[in-house]
Amino acid sequence: MVAELDVLSEWIPEQMAPGTIFVLENAGKVGEKEDPYWAVLSCPECGTLGLTTRKQLAGLLPVICGSQHCSAQFFIHDSQVVSRKPF
Ligand SMILES: [Zn+2]
């Protein structure tokens, strides 16, 4: 599992390697008002893309991979990936 997130400043899907994050252009304007979507994150474990909310990026809520074949659960602290439980 990648331990540090890589921030992509431009949306280039081919460069969304595991552990890459891209902040949405309309960050904060979509999703729940209390916890809007903020970025697209490529799972550090398997590379599946998923939307990440503001609270997840702030490390308040865990990120859970959307893939059925991956059980990655982790917190984001600054740009570090902190595993929630051992794999
Ligand atoms: Zn995953």
PDB file of the backbone (N, CA, C, O) and the ligand in Angstrom, with CONECT records:
HET     ZN  A 101       1
ATOM      1  N   MET A   1       0.841  -1.196   0.000  1.00  0.00           N
ATOM      2  CA  MET A   1       0.000   0.000   0.000  1.00  0.00           C
ATOM      3  C   MET A   1       0.878   1.248   0.000  1.00  0.00           C
ATOM      4  O   MET A   1       1.842   1.342   0.760  1.00  0.00           O
ATOM      5  N   VAL A   2       0.541   2.185  -0.844  1.00  0.00           N
ATOM      6  CA  VAL A   2       1.278   3.444  -0.923  1.00  0.00           C
ATOM      7  C   VAL A   2       1.090   4.199   0.386  1.00  0.00           C
ATOM      8  O   VAL A   2      -0.012   4.220   0.936  1.00  0.00           O
ATOM      9  N   ALA A   3       2.136   4.808   0.883  1.00  0.00           N
ATOM     10  CA  ALA A   3       2.045   5.462   2.182  1.00  0.00           C
ATOM     11  C   ALA A   3       1.804   6.959   2.069  1.00  0.00           C
ATOM     12  O   ALA A   3       1.413   7.612   3.037  1.00  0.00           O
ATOM     13  N   GLU A   4       2.035   7.481   0.910  1.00  0.00           N
ATOM     14  CA  GLU A   4       1.873   8.921   0.746  1.00  0.00           C
ATOM     15  C   GLU A   4       1.090   9.202  -0.530  1.00  0.00           C
ATOM     16  O   GLU A   4       1.293   8.545  -1.551  1.00  0.00           O
ATOM     17  N   LEU A   5       0.206  10.170  -0.462  1.00  0.00           N
ATOM     18  CA  LEU A   5      -0.604  10.501  -1.630  1.00  0.00           C
ATOM     19  C   LEU A   5       0.142  11.429  -2.566  1.00  0.00           C
ATOM     20  O   LEU A   5       0.918  12.291  -2.153  1.00  0.00           O
ATOM     21  N   ASP A   6      -0.124  11.217  -3.834  1.00  0.00           N
ATOM     22  CA  ASP A   6       0.471  12.025  -4.881  1.00  0.00           C
ATOM     23  C   ASP A   6      -0.637  12.943  -5.393  1.00  0.00           C
ATOM     24  O   ASP A   6      -1.689  12.462  -5.813  1.00  0.00           O
ATOM     25  N   VAL A   7      -0.418  14.230  -5.364  1.00  0.00           N
ATOM     26  CA  VAL A   7      -1.465  15.147  -5.802  1.00  0.00           C
ATOM     27  C   VAL A   7      -1.278  15.470  -7.281  1.00  0.00           C
ATOM     28  O   VAL A   7      -0.210  15.900  -7.717  1.00  0.00           O
ATOM     29  N   LEU A   8      -2.349  15.247  -8.035  1.00  0.00           N
ATOM     30  CA  LEU A   8      -2.325  15.546  -9.464  1.00  0.00           C
ATOM     31  C   LEU A   8      -3.016  16.896  -9.657  1.00  0.00           C
ATOM     32  O   LEU A   8      -4.117  17.107  -9.147  1.00  0.00           O
ATOM     33  N   SER A   9      -2.391  17.788 -10.372  1.00  0.00           N
ATOM     34  CA  SER A   9      -2.985  19.118 -10.524  1.00  0.00           C
ATOM     35  C   SER A   9      -3.872  19.210 -11.757  1.00  0.00           C
ATOM     36  O   SER A   9      -4.633  20.163 -11.920  1.00  0.00           O
ATOM     37  N   GLU A  10      -3.765  18.219 -12.611  1.00  0.00           N
ATOM     38  CA  GLU A  10      -4.571  18.194 -13.828  1.00  0.00           C
ATOM     39  C   GLU A  10      -5.208  16.823 -13.943  1.00  0.00           C
ATOM     40  O   GLU A  10      -4.591  15.821 -13.581  1.00  0.00           O
ATOM     41  N   TRP A  11      -6.440  16.766 -14.446  1.00  0.00           N
ATOM     42  CA  TRP A  11      -7.124  15.478 -14.555  1.00  0.00           C
ATOM     43  C   TRP A  11      -6.593  14.687 -15.740  1.00  0.00           C
ATOM     44  O   TRP A  11      -6.957  14.940 -16.889  1.00  0.00           O
ATOM     45  N   ILE A  12      -5.734  13.733 -15.443  1.00  0.00           N
ATOM     46  CA  ILE A  12      -5.178  12.853 -16.467  1.00  0.00           C
ATOM     47  C   ILE A  12      -5.414  11.428 -15.965  1.00  0.00           C
ATOM     48  O   ILE A  12      -4.624  10.897 -15.184  1.00  0.00           O
ATOM     49  N   PRO A  13      -6.509  10.817 -16.422  1.00  0.00           N
ATOM     50  CA  PRO A  13      -6.888   9.500 -15.899  1.00  0.00           C
ATOM     51  C   PRO A  13      -5.763   8.476 -15.938  1.00  0.00           C
ATOM     52  O   PRO A  13      -5.629   7.662 -15.025  1.00  0.00           O
ATOM     53  N   GLU A  14      -4.953   8.515 -16.995  1.00  0.00           N
ATOM     54  CA  GLU A  14      -3.868   7.529 -17.107  1.00  0.00           C
ATOM     55  C   GLU A  14      -2.827   7.703 -16.006  1.00  0.00           C
ATOM     56  O   GLU A  14      -2.047   6.793 -15.726  1.00  0.00           O
ATOM     57  N   GLN A  15      -2.823   8.869 -15.394  1.00  0.00           N
ATOM     58  CA  GLN A  15      -1.813   9.095 -14.347  1.00  0.00           C
ATOM     59  C   GLN A  15      -2.364   8.862 -12.949  1.00  0.00           C
ATOM     60  O   GLN A  15      -1.686   9.117 -11.954  1.00  0.00           O
ATOM     61  N   MET A  16      -3.590   8.378 -12.882  1.00  0.00           N
ATOM     62  CA  MET A  16      -4.171   8.117 -11.572  1.00  0.00           C
ATOM     63  C   MET A  16      -3.696   6.760 -11.040  1.00  0.00           C
ATOM     64  O   MET A  16      -4.487   5.830 -10.880  1.00  0.00           O
ATOM     65  N   ALA A  17      -2.425   6.669 -10.778  1.00  0.00           N
ATOM     66  CA  ALA A  17      -1.840   5.461 -10.214  1.00  0.00           C
ATOM     67  C   ALA A  17      -2.327   5.321  -8.767  1.00  0.00           C
ATOM     68  O   ALA A  17      -2.816   6.286  -8.179  1.00  0.00           O
ATOM     69  N   PRO A  18      -2.194   4.133  -8.203  1.00  0.00           N
ATOM     70  CA  PRO A  18      -2.617   3.962  -6.805  1.00  0.00           C
ATOM     71  C   PRO A  18      -2.014   5.028  -5.894  1.00  0.00           C
ATOM     72  O   PRO A  18      -0.811   5.287  -5.929  1.00  0.00           O
ATOM     73  N   GLY A  19      -2.862   5.633  -5.088  1.00  0.00           N
ATOM     74  CA  GLY A  19      -2.409   6.655  -4.156  1.00  0.00           C
ATOM     75  C   GLY A  19      -2.373   8.054  -4.738  1.00  0.00           C
ATOM     76  O   GLY A  19      -1.799   8.964  -4.140  1.00  0.00           O
ATOM     77  N   THR A  20      -2.990   8.232  -5.912  1.00  0.00           N
ATOM     78  CA  THR A  20      -3.016   9.566  -6.507  1.00  0.00           C
ATOM     79  C   THR A  20      -4.342  10.241  -6.181  1.00  0.00           C
ATOM     80  O   THR A  20      -5.395   9.604  -6.176  1.00  0.00           O
ATOM     81  N   ILE A  21      -4.274  11.523  -5.914  1.00  0.00           N
ATOM     82  CA  ILE A  21      -5.481  12.269  -5.585  1.00  0.00           C
ATOM     83  C   ILE A  21      -5.599  13.478  -6.502  1.00  0.00           C
ATOM     84  O   ILE A  21      -4.616  14.141  -6.832  1.00  0.00           O
ATOM     85  N   PHE A  22      -6.840  13.738  -6.898  1.00  0.00           N
ATOM     86  CA  PHE A  22      -7.094  14.893  -7.743  1.00  0.00           C
ATOM     87  C   PHE A  22      -8.243  15.688  -7.127  1.00  0.00           C
ATOM     88  O   PHE A  22      -9.344  15.164  -6.957  1.00  0.00           O
ATOM     89  N   VAL A  23      -7.988  16.940  -6.798  1.00  0.00           N
ATOM     90  CA  VAL A  23      -9.016  17.773  -6.189  1.00  0.00           C
ATOM     91  C   VAL A  23      -9.991  18.243  -7.268  1.00  0.00           C
ATOM     92  O   VAL A  23      -9.584  18.796  -8.289  1.00  0.00           O
ATOM     93  N   LEU A  24     -11.274  18.015  -7.029  1.00  0.00           N
ATOM     94  CA  LEU A  24     -12.306  18.380  -7.997  1.00  0.00           C
ATOM     95  C   LEU A  24     -12.326  19.879  -8.245  1.00  0.00           C
ATOM     96  O   LEU A  24     -12.064  20.683  -7.351  1.00  0.00           O
ATOM     97  N   GLU A  25     -12.647  20.231  -9.488  1.00  0.00           N
ATOM     98  CA  GLU A  25     -12.753  21.653  -9.802  1.00  0.00           C
ATOM     99  C   GLU A  25     -13.942  22.280  -9.091  1.00  0.00           C
ATOM    100  O   GLU A  25     -13.943  23.467  -8.763  1.00  0.00           O
ATOM    101  N   ASN A  26     -14.960  21.444  -8.862  1.00  0.00           N
ATOM    102  CA  ASN A  26     -16.126  21.957  -8.136  1.00  0.00           C
ATOM    103  C   ASN A  26     -16.163  21.411  -6.709  1.00  0.00           C
ATOM    104  O   ASN A  26     -17.234  21.147  -6.162  1.00  0.00           O
ATOM    105  N   ALA A  27     -15.000  21.248  -6.125  1.00  0.00           N
ATOM    106  CA  ALA A  27     -14.896  20.735  -4.760  1.00  0.00           C
ATOM    107  C   ALA A  27     -15.791  21.531  -3.818  1.00  0.00           C
ATOM    108  O   ALA A  27     -15.801  22.762  -3.831  1.00  0.00           O
ATOM    109  N   GLY A  28     -16.531  20.806  -3.010  1.00  0.00           N
ATOM    110  CA  GLY A  28     -17.380  21.459  -2.024  1.00  0.00           C
ATOM    111  C   GLY A  28     -18.755  21.827  -2.540  1.00  0.00           C
ATOM    112  O   GLY A  28     -19.609  22.280  -1.779  1.00  0.00           O
ATOM    113  N   LYS A  29     -18.970  21.634  -3.827  1.00  0.00           N
ATOM    114  CA  LYS A  29     -20.251  22.052  -4.406  1.00  0.00           C
ATOM    115  C   LYS A  29     -21.155  20.878  -4.757  1.00  0.00           C
ATOM    116  O   LYS A  29     -22.312  21.068  -5.131  1.00  0.00           O
ATOM    117  N   VAL A  30     -20.630  19.677  -4.636  1.00  0.00           N
ATOM    118  CA  VAL A  30     -21.454  18.504  -4.931  1.00  0.00           C
ATOM    119  C   VAL A  30     -21.485  17.568  -3.725  1.00  0.00           C
ATOM    120  O   VAL A  30     -20.570  17.552  -2.902  1.00  0.00           O
ATOM    121  N   GLY A  31     -22.570  16.786  -3.644  1.00  0.00           N
ATOM    122  CA  GLY A  31     -22.707  15.858  -2.537  1.00  0.00           C
ATOM    123  C   GLY A  31     -23.420  16.490  -1.361  1.00  0.00           C
ATOM    124  O   GLY A  31     -24.162  17.462  -1.509  1.00  0.00           O
ATOM    125  N   GLU A  32     -23.183  15.924  -0.196  1.00  0.00           N
ATOM    126  CA  GLU A  32     -23.823  16.402   1.021  1.00  0.00           C
ATOM    127  C   GLU A  32     -23.332  17.789   1.387  1.00  0.00           C
ATOM    128  O   GLU A  32     -22.151  18.106   1.249  1.00  0.00           O
ATOM    129  N   LYS A  33     -24.246  18.596   1.849  1.00  0.00           N
ATOM    130  CA  LYS A  33     -23.862  19.944   2.251  1.00  0.00           C
ATOM    131  C   LYS A  33     -22.880  19.907   3.432  1.00  0.00           C
ATOM    132  O   LYS A  33     -21.933  20.690   3.508  1.00  0.00           O
ATOM    133  N   GLU A  34     -23.142  18.980   4.338  1.00  0.00           N
ATOM    134  CA  GLU A  34     -22.305  18.861   5.543  1.00  0.00           C
ATOM    135  C   GLU A  34     -20.919  18.302   5.230  1.00  0.00           C
ATOM    136  O   GLU A  34     -19.935  18.622   5.897  1.00  0.00           O
ATOM    137  N   ASP A  35     -20.868  17.475   4.217  1.00  0.00           N
ATOM    138  CA  ASP A  35     -19.620  16.781   3.898  1.00  0.00           C
ATOM    139  C   ASP A  35     -19.528  16.559   2.388  1.00  0.00           C
ATOM    140  O   ASP A  35     -19.656  15.432   1.907  1.00  0.00           O
ATOM    141  N   PRO A  36     -19.309  17.628   1.661  1.00  0.00           N
ATOM    142  CA  PRO A  36     -19.325  17.530   0.196  1.00  0.00           C
ATOM    143  C   PRO A  36     -18.139  16.747  -0.376  1.00  0.00           C
ATOM    144  O   PRO A  36     -17.106  16.570   0.270  1.00  0.00           O
ATOM    145  N   TYR A  37     -18.331  16.297  -1.590  1.00  0.00           N
ATOM    146  CA  TYR A  37     -17.231  15.640  -2.286  1.00  0.00           C
ATOM    147  C   TYR A  37     -16.132  16.650  -2.564  1.00  0.00           C
ATOM    148  O   TYR A  37     -16.388  17.814  -2.871  1.00  0.00           O
ATOM    149  N   TRP A  38     -14.918  16.178  -2.449  1.00  0.00           N
ATOM    150  CA  TRP A  38     -13.794  17.099  -2.575  1.00  0.00           C
ATOM    151  C   TRP A  38     -12.757  16.669  -3.607  1.00  0.00           C
ATOM    152  O   TRP A  38     -12.149  17.508  -4.272  1.00  0.00           O
ATOM    153  N   ALA A  39     -12.562  15.396  -3.736  1.00  0.00           N
ATOM    154  CA  ALA A  39     -11.487  14.932  -4.617  1.00  0.00           C
ATOM    155  C   ALA A  39     -11.761  13.523  -5.119  1.00  0.00           C
ATOM    156  O   ALA A  39     -12.588  12.798  -4.566  1.00  0.00           O
ATOM    157  N   VAL A  40     -11.061  13.158  -6.160  1.00  0.00           N
ATOM    158  CA  VAL A  40     -11.065  11.781  -6.638  1.00  0.00           C
ATOM    159  C   VAL A  40      -9.769  11.147  -6.159  1.00  0.00           C
ATOM    160  O   VAL A  40      -8.677  11.673  -6.370  1.00  0.00           O
ATOM    161  N   LEU A  41      -9.923  10.011  -5.516  1.00  0.00           N
ATOM    162  CA  LEU A  41      -8.750   9.337  -4.983  1.00  0.00           C
ATOM    163  C   LEU A  41      -8.632   7.949  -5.607  1.00  0.00           C
ATOM    164  O   LEU A  41      -9.607   7.205  -5.712  1.00  0.00           O
ATOM    165  N   SER A  42      -7.431   7.633  -6.009  1.00  0.00           N
ATOM    166  CA  SER A  42      -7.146   6.299  -6.500  1.00  0.00           C
ATOM    167  C   SER A  42      -6.699   5.466  -5.300  1.00  0.00           C
ATOM    168  O   SER A  42      -5.712   5.794  -4.642  1.00  0.00           O
ATOM    169  N   CYS A  43      -7.422   4.399  -5.024  1.00  0.00           N
ATOM    170  CA  CYS A  43      -7.122   3.583  -3.832  1.00  0.00           C
ATOM    171  C   CYS A  43      -5.636   3.230  -3.768  1.00  0.00           C
ATOM    172  O   CYS A  43      -5.085   2.704  -4.734  1.00  0.00           O
ATOM    173  N   PRO A  44      -4.985   3.514  -2.640  1.00  0.00           N
ATOM    174  CA  PRO A  44      -3.543   3.236  -2.518  1.00  0.00           C
ATOM    175  C   PRO A  44      -3.233   1.753  -2.606  1.00  0.00           C
ATOM    176  O   PRO A  44      -2.088   1.366  -2.840  1.00  0.00           O
ATOM    177  N   GLU A  45      -4.241   0.931  -2.420  1.00  0.00           N
ATOM    178  CA  GLU A  45      -4.032  -0.516  -2.442  1.00  0.00           C
ATOM    179  C   GLU A  45      -4.246  -1.098  -3.842  1.00  0.00           C
ATOM    180  O   GLU A  45      -3.424  -1.874  -4.329  1.00  0.00           O
ATOM    181  N   CYS A  46      -5.356  -0.718  -4.484  1.00  0.00           N
ATOM    182  CA  CYS A  46      -5.703  -1.381  -5.748  1.00  0.00           C
ATOM    183  C   CYS A  46      -5.894  -0.419  -6.919  1.00  0.00           C
ATOM    184  O   CYS A  46      -6.007  -0.862  -8.062  1.00  0.00           O
ATOM    185  N   GLY A  47      -5.933   0.869  -6.660  1.00  0.00           N
ATOM    186  CA  GLY A  47      -6.047   1.827  -7.751  1.00  0.00           C
ATOM    187  C   GLY A  47      -7.469   2.129  -8.207  1.00  0.00           C
ATOM    188  O   GLY A  47      -7.668   2.864  -9.174  1.00  0.00           O
ATOM    189  N   THR A  48      -8.459   1.567  -7.517  1.00  0.00           N
ATOM    190  CA  THR A  48      -9.843   1.877  -7.885  1.00  0.00           C
ATOM    191  C   THR A  48     -10.139   3.341  -7.550  1.00  0.00           C
ATOM    192  O   THR A  48      -9.820   3.827  -6.465  1.00  0.00           O
ATOM    193  N   LEU A  49     -10.761   4.030  -8.521  1.00  0.00           N
ATOM    194  CA  LEU A  49     -11.062   5.437  -8.299  1.00  0.00           C
ATOM    195  C   LEU A  49     -12.329   5.593  -7.479  1.00  0.00           C
ATOM    196  O   LEU A  49     -13.293   4.849  -7.661  1.00  0.00           O
ATOM    197  N   GLY A  50     -12.321   6.560  -6.579  1.00  0.00           N
ATOM    198  CA  GLY A  50     -13.504   6.817  -5.775  1.00  0.00           C
ATOM    199  C   GLY A  50     -13.540   8.273  -5.362  1.00  0.00           C
ATOM    200  O   GLY A  50     -12.513   8.949  -5.313  1.00  0.00           O
ATOM    201  N   LEU A  51     -14.746   8.744  -5.064  1.00  0.00           N
ATOM    202  CA  LEU A  51     -14.880  10.124  -4.612  1.00  0.00           C
ATOM    203  C   LEU A  51     -14.584  10.190  -3.122  1.00  0.00           C
ATOM    204  O   LEU A  51     -14.949   9.299  -2.354  1.00  0.00           O
ATOM    205  N   THR A  52     -13.926  11.245  -2.742  1.00  0.00           N
ATOM    206  CA  THR A  52     -13.536  11.441  -1.355  1.00  0.00           C
ATOM    207  C   THR A  52     -14.176  12.727  -0.847  1.00  0.00           C
ATOM    208  O   THR A  52     -14.200  13.734  -1.554  1.00  0.00           O
ATOM    209  N   THR A  53     -14.683  12.694   0.350  1.00  0.00           N
ATOM    210  CA  THR A  53     -15.352  13.872   0.897  1.00  0.00           C
ATOM    211  C   THR A  53     -14.377  14.740   1.696  1.00  0.00           C
ATOM    212  O   THR A  53     -13.244  14.356   1.986  1.00  0.00           O
ATOM    213  N   ARG A  54     -14.868  15.900   2.027  1.00  0.00           N
ATOM    214  CA  ARG A  54     -14.038  16.850   2.777  1.00  0.00           C
ATOM    215  C   ARG A  54     -13.600  16.272   4.120  1.00  0.00           C
ATOM    216  O   ARG A  54     -12.448  16.419   4.528  1.00  0.00           O
ATOM    217  N   LYS A  55     -14.545  15.608   4.804  1.00  0.00           N
ATOM    218  CA  LYS A  55     -14.191  15.040   6.118  1.00  0.00           C
ATOM    219  C   LYS A  55     -13.190  13.898   5.998  1.00  0.00           C
ATOM    220  O   LYS A  55     -12.356  13.687   6.879  1.00  0.00           O
ATOM    221  N   GLN A  56     -13.288  13.171   4.900  1.00  0.00           N
ATOM    222  CA  GLN A  56     -12.307  12.096   4.701  1.00  0.00           C
ATOM    223  C   GLN A  56     -10.923  12.678   4.464  1.00  0.00           C
ATOM    224  O   GLN A  56      -9.922  12.160   4.958  1.00  0.00           O
ATOM    225  N   LEU A  57     -10.883  13.760   3.702  1.00  0.00           N
ATOM    226  CA  LEU A  57      -9.582  14.385   3.429  1.00  0.00           C
ATOM    227  C   LEU A  57      -9.000  15.039   4.670  1.00  0.00           C
ATOM    228  O   LEU A  57      -7.785  15.189   4.801  1.00  0.00           O
ATOM    229  N   ALA A  58      -9.889  15.424   5.577  1.00  0.00           N
ATOM    230  CA  ALA A  58      -9.420  16.051   6.810  1.00  0.00           C
ATOM    231  C   ALA A  58      -9.038  15.003   7.850  1.00  0.00           C
ATOM    232  O   ALA A  58      -8.579  15.344   8.941  1.00  0.00           O
ATOM    233  N   GLY A  59      -9.228  13.715   7.509  1.00  0.00           N
ATOM    234  CA  GLY A  59      -8.862  12.651   8.438  1.00  0.00           C
ATOM    235  C   GLY A  59      -9.913  12.388   9.500  1.00  0.00           C
ATOM    236  O   GLY A  59      -9.642  11.696  10.482  1.00  0.00           O
ATOM    237  N   LEU A  60     -11.110  12.932   9.318  1.00  0.00           N
ATOM    238  CA  LEU A  60     -12.164  12.756  10.317  1.00  0.00           C
ATOM    239  C   LEU A  60     -12.957  11.469  10.097  1.00  0.00           C
ATOM    240  O   LEU A  60     -13.486  10.874  11.036  1.00  0.00           O
ATOM    241  N   LEU A  61     -13.023  11.062   8.847  1.00  0.00           N
ATOM    242  CA  LEU A  61     -13.743   9.828   8.509  1.00  0.00           C
ATOM    243  C   LEU A  61     -12.806   8.926   7.712  1.00  0.00           C
ATOM    244  O   LEU A  61     -11.973   9.408   6.944  1.00  0.00           O
ATOM    245  N   PRO A  62     -12.946   7.616   7.900  1.00  0.00           N
ATOM    246  CA  PRO A  62     -12.078   6.710   7.132  1.00  0.00           C
ATOM    247  C   PRO A  62     -12.511   6.633   5.674  1.00  0.00           C
ATOM    248  O   PRO A  62     -13.682   6.829   5.346  1.00  0.00           O
ATOM    249  N   VAL A  63     -11.567   6.350   4.826  1.00  0.00           N
ATOM    250  CA  VAL A  63     -11.854   6.105   3.417  1.00  0.00           C
ATOM    251  C   VAL A  63     -11.935   4.596   3.260  1.00  0.00           C
ATOM    252  O   VAL A  63     -11.049   3.862   3.697  1.00  0.00           O
ATOM    253  N   ILE A  64     -13.014   4.145   2.626  1.00  0.00           N
ATOM    254  CA  ILE A  64     -13.185   2.713   2.411  1.00  0.00           C
ATOM    255  C   ILE A  64     -13.249   2.479   0.909  1.00  0.00           C
ATOM    256  O   ILE A  64     -14.074   3.070   0.212  1.00  0.00           O
ATOM    257  N   CYS A  65     -12.387   1.628   0.428  1.00  0.00           N
ATOM    258  CA  CYS A  65     -12.319   1.374  -1.006  1.00  0.00           C
ATOM    259  C   CYS A  65     -13.632   0.830  -1.536  1.00  0.00           C
ATOM    260  O   CYS A  65     -14.264  -0.013  -0.899  1.00  0.00           O
ATOM    261  N   GLY A  66     -14.042   1.311  -2.702  1.00  0.00           N
ATOM    262  CA  GLY A  66     -15.305   0.894  -3.288  1.00  0.00           C
ATOM    263  C   GLY A  66     -15.236  -0.432  -4.031  1.00  0.00           C
ATOM    264  O   GLY A  66     -16.268  -0.979  -4.420  1.00  0.00           O
ATOM    265  N   SER A  67     -14.053  -0.943  -4.229  1.00  0.00           N
ATOM    266  CA  SER A  67     -13.914  -2.192  -4.961  1.00  0.00           C
ATOM    267  C   SER A  67     -14.355  -3.381  -4.108  1.00  0.00           C
ATOM    268  O   SER A  67     -14.083  -3.432  -2.908  1.00  0.00           O
ATOM    269  N   GLN A  68     -15.037  -4.335  -4.742  1.00  0.00           N
ATOM    270  CA  GLN A  68     -15.471  -5.525  -4.015  1.00  0.00           C
ATOM    271  C   GLN A  68     -14.306  -6.467  -3.751  1.00  0.00           C
ATOM    272  O   GLN A  68     -14.402  -7.376  -2.927  1.00  0.00           O
ATOM    273  N   HIS A  69     -13.220  -6.243  -4.451  1.00  0.00           N
ATOM    274  CA  HIS A  69     -12.084  -7.145  -4.322  1.00  0.00           C
ATOM    275  C   HIS A  69     -10.978  -6.566  -3.449  1.00  0.00           C
ATOM    276  O   HIS A  69      -9.875  -7.108  -3.382  1.00  0.00           O
ATOM    277  N   CYS A  70     -11.282  -5.483  -2.798  1.00  0.00           N
ATOM    278  CA  CYS A  70     -10.257  -4.802  -2.013  1.00  0.00           C
ATOM    279  C   CYS A  70     -10.868  -4.416  -0.683  1.00  0.00           C
ATOM    280  O   CYS A  70     -12.006  -3.949  -0.633  1.00  0.00           O
ATOM    281  N   SER A  71     -10.130  -4.604   0.384  1.00  0.00           N
ATOM    282  CA  SER A  71     -10.690  -4.304   1.700  1.00  0.00           C
ATOM    283  C   SER A  71      -9.964  -3.126   2.353  1.00  0.00           C
ATOM    284  O   SER A  71      -9.957  -2.989   3.576  1.00  0.00           O
ATOM    285  N   ALA A  72      -9.359  -2.287   1.527  1.00  0.00           N
ATOM    286  CA  ALA A  72      -8.576  -1.175   2.071  1.00  0.00           C
ATOM    287  C   ALA A  72      -9.466  -0.198   2.851  1.00  0.00           C
ATOM    288  O   ALA A  72     -10.498   0.263   2.361  1.00  0.00           O
ATOM    289  N   GLN A  73      -9.044   0.091   4.044  1.00  0.00           N
ATOM    290  CA  GLN A  73      -9.681   1.120   4.862  1.00  0.00           C
ATOM    291  C   GLN A  73      -8.559   1.933   5.471  1.00  0.00           C
ATOM    292  O   GLN A  73      -7.636   1.389   6.078  1.00  0.00           O
ATOM    293  N   PHE A  74      -8.649   3.237   5.304  1.00  0.00           N
ATOM    294  CA  PHE A  74      -7.533   4.051   5.778  1.00  0.00           C
ATOM    295  C   PHE A  74      -7.988   5.470   6.064  1.00  0.00           C
ATOM    296  O   PHE A  74      -9.042   5.921   5.617  1.00  0.00           O
ATOM    297  N   PHE A  75      -7.163   6.141   6.816  1.00  0.00           N
ATOM    298  CA  PHE A  75      -7.376   7.555   7.089  1.00  0.00           C
ATOM    299  C   PHE A  75      -6.335   8.356   6.312  1.00  0.00           C
ATOM    300  O   PHE A  75      -5.239   7.873   6.031  1.00  0.00           O
ATOM    301  N   ILE A  76      -6.704   9.590   5.972  1.00  0.00           N
ATOM    302  CA  ILE A  76      -5.752  10.487   5.326  1.00  0.00           C
ATOM    303  C   ILE A  76      -5.339  11.528   6.361  1.00  0.00           C
ATOM    304  O   ILE A  76      -6.172  12.283   6.863  1.00  0.00           O
ATOM    305  N   HIS A  77      -4.069  11.559   6.668  1.00  0.00           N
ATOM    306  CA  HIS A  77      -3.544  12.576   7.573  1.00  0.00           C
ATOM    307  C   HIS A  77      -2.546  13.402   6.780  1.00  0.00           C
ATOM    308  O   HIS A  77      -1.476  12.923   6.404  1.00  0.00           O
ATOM    309  N   ASP A  78      -2.916  14.648   6.533  1.00  0.00           N
ATOM    310  CA  ASP A  78      -2.183  15.488   5.589  1.00  0.00           C
ATOM    311  C   ASP A  78      -2.143  14.705   4.284  1.00  0.00           C
ATOM    312  O   ASP A  78      -3.203  14.426   3.723  1.00  0.00           O
ATOM    313  N   SER A  79      -1.020  14.352   3.794  1.00  0.00           N
ATOM    314  CA  SER A  79      -1.029  13.555   2.565  1.00  0.00           C
ATOM    315  C   SER A  79      -0.540  12.134   2.837  1.00  0.00           C
ATOM    316  O   SER A  79      -0.169  11.404   1.919  1.00  0.00           O
ATOM    317  N   GLN A  80      -0.546  11.760   4.106  1.00  0.00           N
ATOM    318  CA  GLN A  80      -0.115  10.411   4.464  1.00  0.00           C
ATOM    319  C   GLN A  80      -1.317   9.482   4.533  1.00  0.00           C
ATOM    320  O   GLN A  80      -2.403   9.875   4.959  1.00  0.00           O
ATOM    321  N   VAL A  81      -1.103   8.255   4.110  1.00  0.00           N
ATOM    322  CA  VAL A  81      -2.139   7.235   4.211  1.00  0.00           C
ATOM    323  C   VAL A  81      -1.871   6.414   5.477  1.00  0.00           C
ATOM    324  O   VAL A  81      -0.802   5.828   5.640  1.00  0.00           O
ATOM    325  N   VAL A  82      -2.855   6.388   6.356  1.00  0.00           N
ATOM    326  CA  VAL A  82      -2.697   5.631   7.590  1.00  0.00           C
ATOM    327  C   VAL A  82      -3.717   4.497   7.589  1.00  0.00           C
ATOM    328  O   VAL A  82      -4.926   4.731   7.611  1.00  0.00           O
ATOM    329  N   SER A  83      -3.218   3.286   7.564  1.00  0.00           N
ATOM    330  CA  SER A  83      -4.104   2.141   7.499  1.00  0.00           C
ATOM    331  C   SER A  83      -4.958   2.040   8.746  1.00  0.00           C
ATOM    332  O   SER A  83      -4.478   2.266   9.857  1.00  0.00           O
ATOM    333  N   ARG A  84      -6.233   1.699   8.560  1.00  0.00           N
ATOM    334  CA  ARG A  84      -7.148   1.610   9.678  1.00  0.00           C
ATOM    335  C   ARG A  84      -6.979   0.293  10.399  1.00  0.00           C
ATOM    336  O   ARG A  84      -7.140   0.230  11.617  1.00  0.00           O
ATOM    337  N   LYS A  85      -6.663  -0.745   9.678  1.00  0.00           N
ATOM    338  CA  LYS A  85      -6.468  -2.048  10.274  1.00  0.00           C
ATOM    339  C   LYS A  85      -5.448  -2.804   9.461  1.00  0.00           C
ATOM    340  O   LYS A  85      -5.269  -2.518   8.277  1.00  0.00           O
ATOM    341  N   PRO A  86      -4.765  -3.775  10.073  1.00  0.00           N
ATOM    342  CA  PRO A  86      -3.759  -4.530   9.312  1.00  0.00           C
ATOM    343  C   PRO A  86      -4.402  -5.342   8.218  1.00  0.00           C
ATOM    344  O   PRO A  86      -5.515  -5.842   8.384  1.00  0.00           O
ATOM    345  N   PHE A  87      -3.726  -5.479   7.114  1.00  0.00           N
ATOM    346  CA  PHE A  87      -4.255  -6.259   5.997  1.00  0.00           C
ATOM    347  C   PHE A  87      -3.855  -7.706   6.131  1.00  0.00           C
ATOM    348  O   PHE A  87      -4.208  -8.525   5.282  1.00  0.00           O
TER     349      PHE A  87
HETATM  350 ZN    ZN A 101      -8.789  -0.640  -3.113  1.00  0.00          ZN2+
END
